[in-house]
Amino acid sequence: MDMAIAALSVDMSMAKTQQELGITVLKMAMESDASAVEETLQAIESLDPALGNNLDVTA
């Protein structure tokens, strides 16, 4: 009986550690995505708003 309780305790501890690791990795991925979106928005804002409005079709 004591071995079963010890094994259950170890299993629960491992599951908790794996869950915490998964949450940490997910947070890192979300921060990375947010950073990429921010950089993309900054790049879009720096574009010339008149760019592409005129088309010279004479050759």
Buried (B, 14 or more C-beta within 10 A) or exposed (E): EEEEEEEEEEEEEEEEEEEEEEEEEEEEEEEEEEEEEEEEEEEEEEEEEEEEEEEEEEE
